[in-house]
Amino acid sequence: MSTPLPPQQQVTPEDIGTLLNPQQRNAVQDRVNALLGWNSKEIAPMAIAIPMIRANKKQIMDLGYLVGSQWTGIRYLALLVAGRCYLITHNYEIREAWLFAPLRQQDRQGTSDNETNQHMWTVLDGTLVMNQDKLMYVITDILAMNGTAVMTNKLEERLKTIQNSVIGPLTKIPIPKGHPPSQFGLLFPPNRPLAKMTSSIRHMTPTPSNTAVQHAGLIFVPQALPYTPGYGKGLYSWTYPGLNTAYFQLGVEWRGMPKKPVFKLNVWDKGMSVFYDWITFPTECYDHFRNDKKASQRIIECIYDTENWTFIPSDDKTSDTGHASFQSMERGVGWRKGGWKLLRVRKDIGRPFDRAHLTQIEKALTDNIRGEEIETFFTANAPNPSASPEDEKWKKTTQGQGVCYDFQNKGICQRGTKCHFSHCACHNICSCTATSHTYGQRPDFRRNDYDAPPETNADGSPKPEETQIDGAVKTEQETPPEGTPTATPSASVIPVDKKPVVVQPLIRGKVNSTSVYAPLVNFDKETIAAKRALLSATGNRRIWSSLGIEDTAGKKASKKKQKLGWIVTSAGEVAYVRDK
């Protein structure tokens, strides 16, 4: 009776495939760098998202963004080459694995329908996670397609390429006989537009049911920006406050007699590793790093804990005592409450976080955006189902709309209903709402402008405007109560020195002779407009003359042109030449 085979050990995302030797790694790095236009061989061309803070909310809501899930796993760039997949980590280490990735017929060049072609020099960006006890590569973006870089394409085109050219053929083309089985699967979860996002973060679950993938947060991808390796501007991420981590390079200082190690955290700044903060390990971790000869080369992932005690050594590097500025009643001199706590050592990370990126993480920790705020942040832009269509129309037309310049300054707009700006009395930006608005009204500084068109009522008739001269008493008509006899004009008592004057309504375009602001004689609007144009042209003529520039339009050019105004000679002398 044969003995049963031992159970196969489960493969994790960290140790999948075979690690390439230095010669093979350099060859793949050269090909990838030439394909993507990347120079470094220490850091892979990955885009790193910036932690979102409250100040970024307006930019995310105003610009077009897609929202996706952030996964807990190992970040890889997947290079697909003829049935093989080279997984590239952040520190540019490369692992080789098997993956069947067929091409659709439209992407094949010069091959028959019966021949199965696979992707050749296609670069994907994603995370390798554990899904239902299986390894799944969750695709988030694509950098190159069959030897052609697509990083500068729009996000919508890149996502369509992933769905049509990578995921689509997997469901239609079976794996051929003799091909090694794939060591992991491909998963492409859908991204949701922010404007149509009505569900909360609790509904942002992975696509398969009963999944074991941990959901770490959200990623905000801009639709208008290209894929940018490194710390890309405009790419934001959000995670729960208790899961916001940072990558540091561990540093060691030996102090006191006998020598004892004191550990510190270093960040990347201007091409070198610099000091950032101190860290205190538990006893087991302290002994491990004390005996580690390469402790100063380790990249560790830490999380900030306000309850964690951190020992701050003194400025004297020969002493192992604590810093006098930090004193605690519980621990003594040199202890500070609050600091970074070790989570794990990251062998796949090649460099600590940049100082500017770590500053953004500190702001995110200070803002402390909770899950409830993210839910309301999503539903802020979503359309209200209980609102009427008219209210939605007001929201769409008035939000951030500018005011028409012609309507404000000339009183009339030739574009009419085709004008894209608001015809109201607001200043620069329209702030009208459905309940309170100034549509159709000119601003106050245009009220007494006679060359402006008259204001009209709803039926198109001229709207009268009441004016009052100095010394006039405006009489208000009160409705007497029922049963009270109405007084006749002869019975009303009016003082002799102050006689009420009933002012005739002033219709724009018709002059009221009793108004002190009206001219003595009638005028023509076309005449005033011609005079204004003449005065404007005269003023412009004076301006050009004072600058030493002569306007010869419509005149016979003279043989000798004399420069007028302030003249600077080649010797540096300055003189003013008047017109003769």
ZAMARGU-4260 file (C-alpha; in steps of 0.2 Angstrom, whole numbers, plus 5000, padded with zeros to 4 digits):
<rodrens>
0) 5000/5000/5000 | 5007/5016/4995 | 5009/5030/5007 | 4999/5046/5004 | 5007/5061/4998
5) 5011/5075/5010 | 4999/5090/5009 | 5005/5103/4998 | 5011/5119/5007 | 5000/5134/5003
10) 5009/5147/4993 | 5009/5165/4999 | 5010/5181/4989 | 5028/5184/4996 | 5035/5167/4990
15) 5026/5164/4973 | 5037/5159/4958 | 5055/5158/4957 | 5067/5173/4960 | 5078/5178/4945
20) 5096/5178/4946 | 5105/5195/4944 | 5109/5192/4926 | 5091/5188/4921 | 5085/5202/4932
25) 5096/5215/4923 | 5090/5209/4906 | 5071/5211/4911 | 5074/5227/4920 | 5083/5234/4904
30) 5068/5229/4893 | 5055/5236/4905 | 5064/5253/4907 | 5066/5255/4888 | 5047/5251/4886
35) 5041/5263/4900 | 5054/5276/4899 | 5061/5273/4916 | 5079/5275/4922 | 5081/5268/4939
40) 5085/5249/4943 | 5082/5251/4962 | 5064/5256/4961 | 5051/5249/4950 | 5040/5261/4940
45) 5025/5261/4951 | 5012/5274/4955 | 5011/5278/4974 | 4995/5286/4980 | 4995/5301/4992
50) 4984/5299/5008 | 4968/5309/5006 | 4965/5324/5018 | 4950/5335/5019 | 4958/5349/5008
55) 4958/5336/4994 | 4939/5334/4994 | 4935/5349/4983 | 4947/5343/4970 | 4941/5325/4970
60) 4922/5331/4969 | 4925/5344/4955 | 4936/5334/4944 | 4932/5317/4936 | 4937/5303/4948
65) 4934/5284/4949 | 4933/5275/4965 | 4940/5258/4968 | 4945/5246/4982 | 4962/5246/4990
70) 4968/5228/4994 | 4978/5220/5007 | 4992/5210/4999 | 5009/5212/4989 | 5010/5225/4976
75) 5017/5219/4960 | 5019/5225/4942 | 5015/5210/4931 | 5025/5208/4915 | 5016/5195/4903
80) 5028/5187/4891 | 5022/5171/4881 | 5014/5161/4895 | 5026/5168/4908 | 5022/5181/4921
85) 5037/5191/4929 | 5031/5199/4945 | 5041/5215/4949 | 5041/5221/4967 | 5044/5239/4972
90) 5062/5236/4975 | 5064/5229/4957 | 5066/5211/4962 | 5058/5200/4949 | 5049/5183/4952
95) 5045/5171/4937 | 5028/5162/4937 | 5017/5153/4925 | 5001/5162/4919 | 4990/5158/4904
100) 4985/5175/4896 | 4978/5173/4878 | 4976/5187/4865 | 4960/5191/4856 | 4959/5190/4837
105) 4960/5209/4835 | 4976/5210/4844 | 4985/5196/4835 | 4996/5201/4820 | 4999/5189/4806
110) 4993/5173/4815 | 4979/5161/4810 | 4963/5158/4820 | 4968/5141/4826 | 4985/5147/4833
115) 4984/5153/4851 | 4994/5168/4854 | 4998/5175/4871 | 5002/5193/4878 | 5020/5198/4874
120) 5027/5213/4884 | 5011/5218/4892 | 5014/5227/4909 | 5000/5227/4922 | 4998/5235/4939
125) 4990/5227/4953 | 4990/5218/4970 | 4992/5199/4973 | 4980/5194/4987 | 4973/5178/4994
130) 4955/5175/4988 | 4945/5159/4994 | 4962/5151/4998 | 4968/5155/4980 | 4980/5167/4974
135) 4972/5181/4964 | 4980/5196/4955 | 4969/5211/4956 | 4972/5222/4942 | 4971/5241/4944
140) 4979/5248/4929 | 4989/5244/4913 | 5006/5252/4908 | 5010/5243/4892 | 5000/5233/4879
145) 5010/5221/4868 | 5026/5231/4868 | 5017/5248/4867 | 5016/5260/4882 | 4999/5266/4886
150) 5002/5276/4901 | 4998/5292/4893 | 4981/5286/4887 | 4965/5291/4896 | 4960/5281/4911
155) 4944/5275/4902 | 4954/5269/4887 | 4966/5260/4899 | 4952/5251/4908 | 4943/5246/4892
160) 4960/5238/4886 | 4961/5228/4902 | 4943/5222/4900 | 4943/5218/4882 | 4961/5212/4879
165) 4966/5204/4896 | 4950/5198/4905 | 4939/5195/4890 | 4949/5182/4881 | 4951/5172/4897
170) 4933/5167/4898 | 4932/5162/4879 | 4949/5154/4875 | 4953/5138/4885 | 4970/5133/4891
175) 4979/5123/4877 | 4986/5105/4881 | 5003/5104/4887 | 5003/5122/4894 | 5008/5123/4913
180) 4994/5128/4924 | 4992/5146/4930 | 4999/5148/4947 | 4987/5162/4951 | 4971/5170/4943
185) 4967/5187/4936 | 4953/5198/4944 | 4947/5215/4938 | 4935/5223/4950 | 4924/5237/4942
190) 4928/5255/4947 | 4914/5267/4951 | 4912/5285/4945 | 4911/5297/4960 | 4896/5306/4953
195) 4886/5290/4953 | 4892/5283/4970 | 4877/5281/4980 | 4882/5266/4991 | 4893/5267/5006
200) 4910/5260/5009 | 4902/5244/5017 | 4896/5240/4999 | 4914/5242/4991 | 4917/5223/4993
205) 4927/5212/4981 | 4918/5205/4966 | 4918/5186/4970 | 4906/5181/4984 | 4912/5173/5000
210) 4929/5181/4998 | 4943/5181/5010 | 4951/5197/5003 | 4954/5210/5016 | 4947/5227/5011
215) 4959/5240/5016 | 4952/5256/5010 | 4948/5266/4994 | 4958/5273/4980 | 4953/5288/4970
220) 4960/5288/4952 | 4959/5304/4941 | 4951/5301/4924 | 4960/5316/4915 | 4978/5312/4921
225) 4990/5299/4914 | 4998/5285/4924 | 5013/5293/4933 | 5026/5282/4941 | 5032/5288/4958
230) 5022/5299/4970 | 5009/5304/4957 | 5000/5320/4959 | 4981/5318/4959 | 4981/5300/4964
235) 4974/5298/4982 | 4970/5284/4994 | 4960/5283/5010 | 4961/5270/5023 | 4954/5268/5040
240) 4963/5279/5053 | 4969/5263/5062 | 4977/5256/5046 | 4987/5271/5040 | 5005/5264/5039
245) 5022/5271/5033 | 5038/5263/5027 | 5054/5268/5036 | 5072/5262/5035 | 5079/5256/5051
250) 5094/5265/5059 | 5105/5259/5074 | 5115/5269/5086 | 5126/5261/5099 | 5127/5270/5116
255) 5133/5269/5134 | 5145/5257/5142 | 5143/5243/5138 | 5136/5247/5121 | 5117/5246/5119
260) 5108/5249/5102 | 5095/5263/5101 | 5084/5261/5085 | 5079/5276/5075 | 5068/5278/5059
265) 5075/5286/5043 | 5065/5293/5028 | 5071/5298/5011 | 5075/5316/5007 | 5085/5323/4993
270) 5092/5307/4987 | 5098/5301/5004 | 5092/5293/5020 | 5089/5305/5035 | 5083/5304/5053
275) 5065/5306/5056 | 5060/5299/5073 | 5065/5286/5087 | 5056/5269/5089 | 5055/5257/5104
280) 5053/5239/5101 | 5046/5225/5112 | 5059/5213/5120 | 5057/5200/5107 | 5059/5212/5093
285) 5073/5221/5102 | 5083/5205/5103 | 5080/5201/5085 | 5086/5217/5078 | 5101/5218/5090
290) 5108/5202/5083 | 5104/5207/5065 | 5120/5212/5056 | 5109/5220/5042 | 5097/5229/5053
295) 5102/5246/5046 | 5096/5240/5029 | 5079/5234/5034 | 5063/5243/5028 | 5050/5241/5041
300) 5031/5245/5040 | 5025/5255/5055 | 5009/5262/5062 | 5006/5277/5073 | 4999/5273/5090
305) 4995/5287/5103 | 4997/5275/5117 | 5014/5268/5113 | 5028/5273/5124 | 5044/5279/5114
310) 5061/5281/5122 | 5070/5297/5117 | 5089/5297/5120 | 5099/5312/5125 | 5109/5322/5112
315) 5125/5315/5119 | 5129/5300/5108 | 5140/5293/5121 | 5127/5292/5134 | 5112/5280/5135
320) 5102/5291/5146 | 5085/5299/5141 | 5082/5316/5135 | 5079/5329/5148 | 5065/5337/5138
325) 5054/5322/5139 | 5049/5317/5157 | 5035/5305/5162 | 5028/5301/5179 | 5025/5283/5174
330) 5041/5279/5165 | 5054/5293/5170 | 5066/5304/5160 | 5066/5302/5141 | 5050/5293/5138
335) 5036/5300/5127 | 5019/5294/5125 | 5014/5291/5107 | 5025/5285/5093 | 5027/5273/5079
340) 5024/5254/5082 | 5032/5240/5071 | 5020/5230/5061 | 5032/5219/5049 | 5048/5219/5039
345) 5045/5223/5021 | 5057/5214/5010 | 5047/5219/4994 | 5050/5238/4997 | 5066/5245/4991
350) 5066/5263/4998 | 5057/5272/5013 | 5044/5285/5011 | 5049/5302/5005 | 5048/5316/5018
355) 5035/5325/5009 | 5024/5310/5007 | 5026/5306/5026 | 5021/5324/5029 | 5005/5320/5020
360) 5002/5305/5031 | 5004/5315/5046 | 4991/5327/5040 | 4979/5312/5036 | 4982/5306/5054
365) 4978/5323/5061 | 4962/5325/5050 | 4956/5308/5055 | 4943/5305/5042 | 4932/5291/5048
370) 4921/5279/5038 | 4905/5289/5042 | 4913/5305/5034 | 4917/5295/5018 | 4900/5288/5017
375) 4892/5306/5017 | 4907/5311/5005 | 4900/5299/4992 | 4882/5303/4994 | 4885/5322/4993
380) 4886/5322/4974 | 4873/5309/4971 | 4856/5315/4964 | 4842/5316/4977 | 4828/5304/4972
385) 4815/5314/4981 | 4820/5330/4972 | 4809/5337/4958 | 4817/5338/4940 | 4816/5357/4941
390) 4827/5357/4957 | 4839/5346/4948 | 4839/5359/4933 | 4843/5373/4945 | 4857/5364/4953
395) 4865/5360/4936 | 4863/5377/4929 | 4868/5388/4944 | 4882/5379/4952 | 4899/5388/4949
400) 4891/5398/4934 | 4899/5414/4929 | 4889/5430/4926 | 4887/5437/4908 | 4899/5452/4905
405) 4888/5459/4891 | 4872/5459/4902 | 4881/5467/4917 | 4890/5481/4907 | 4879/5484/4892
410) 4862/5478/4899 | 4859/5466/4884 | 4867/5450/4878 | 4866/5447/4859 | 4867/5428/4862
415) 4851/5427/4871 | 4846/5410/4877 | 4861/5402/4869 | 4872/5412/4881 | 4882/5400/4893
420) 4883/5413/4907 | 4870/5419/4919 | 4859/5435/4916 | 4858/5441/4934 | 4863/5454/4946
425) 4876/5444/4955 | 4894/5449/4955 | 4906/5438/4944 | 4899/5421/4950 | 4881/5417/4950
430) 4874/5413/4967 | 4856/5412/4963 | 4845/5398/4970 | 4828/5391/4966 | 4820/5402/4980
435) 4831/5417/4979 | 4838/5424/4963 | 4841/5440/4953 | 4838/5433/4935 | 4834/5447/4923
440) 4839/5461/4934 | 4854/5472/4930 | 4866/5477/4944 | 4863/5494/4954 | 4877/5503/4945
445) 4867/5501/4928 | 4851/5507/4935 | 4853/5525/4929 | 4861/5521/4912 | 4850/5529/4899
450) 4857/5520/4884 | 4853/5503/4892 | 4837/5494/4886 | 4822/5497/4897 | 4817/5484/4910
455) 4801/5474/4905 | 4788/5465/4914 | 4784/5447/4911 | 4772/5452/4897 | 4785/5462/4888
460) 4778/5479/4893 | 4789/5493/4899 | 4792/5492/4918 | 4789/5509/4926 | 4802/5516/4938
465) 4798/5527/4952 | 4809/5542/4956 | 4808/5555/4969 | 4815/5573/4969 | 4822/5582/4984
470) 4810/5588/4996 | 4795/5578/4990 | 4784/5569/5002 | 4779/5551/4997 | 4761/5548/5001
475) 4756/5531/5006 | 4738/5525/5003 | 4730/5516/5017 | 4715/5506/5016 | 4702/5512/5028
480) 4692/5500/5039 | 4675/5495/5034 | 4662/5508/5040 | 4673/5522/5041 | 4668/5537/5029
485) 4680/5541/5016 | 4687/5559/5017 | 4686/5570/5002 | 4701/5580/4996 | 4694/5596/5002
490) 4691/5589/5020 | 4709/5583/5021 | 4721/5594/5031 | 4738/5597/5023 | 4751/5609/5030
495) 4755/5624/5019 | 4774/5623/5020 | 4775/5605/5015 | 4764/5600/5001 | 4764/5582/4995
500) 4770/5580/4978 | 4764/5565/4968 | 4779/5560/4956 | 4775/5554/4939 | 4782/5537/4935
505) 4798/5538/4925 | 4798/5526/4910 | 4815/5522/4904 | 4817/5531/4887 | 4805/5545/4891
510) 4812/5560/4901 | 4802/5567/4916 | 4804/5586/4916 | 4801/5587/4934 | 4816/5576/4939
515) 4831/5586/4944 | 4842/5572/4937 | 4835/5573/4919 | 4843/5584/4906 | 4834/5600/4900
520) 4831/5594/4882 | 4827/5577/4875 | 4841/5567/4868 | 4844/5553/4856 | 4852/5537/4862
525) 4861/5535/4845 | 4869/5552/4847 | 4875/5549/4864 | 4883/5532/4859 | 4892/5541/4844
530) 4899/5554/4856 | 4905/5541/4868 | 4914/5532/4854 | 4922/5548/4849 | 4928/5552/4866
535) 4935/5534/4868 | 4944/5536/4851 | 4951/5553/4857 | 4957/5545/4873 | 4966/5531/4864
540) 4974/5543/4852 | 4981/5553/4867 | 4988/5537/4875 | 4997/5531/4859 | 5004/5548/4856
545) 5011/5549/4874 | 5020/5532/4871 | 5029/5539/4856 | 5018/5529/4844 | 5009/5538/4830
550) 4993/5531/4823 | 4993/5533/4804 | 4978/5523/4800 | 4967/5531/4787 | 4981/5545/4784
555) 4994/5547/4770 | 5010/5541/4777 | 5023/5555/4778 | 5041/5553/4772 | 5049/5558/4788
560) 5042/5550/4804 | 5047/5559/4820 | 5045/5549/4836 | 5036/5557/4850 | 5035/5555/4869
565) 5049/5548/4880 | 5064/5543/4869 | 5079/5533/4875 | 5094/5535/4864 | 5108/5521/4862
570) 5119/5531/4873 | 5106/5529/4887 | 5100/5547/4887 | 5082/5550/4891 | 5072/5565/4883
575) 5054/5570/4880 | 5049/5575/4862 | 5034/5585/4860 | 5023/5586/4844 | 5026/5601/4834
</rodrens>
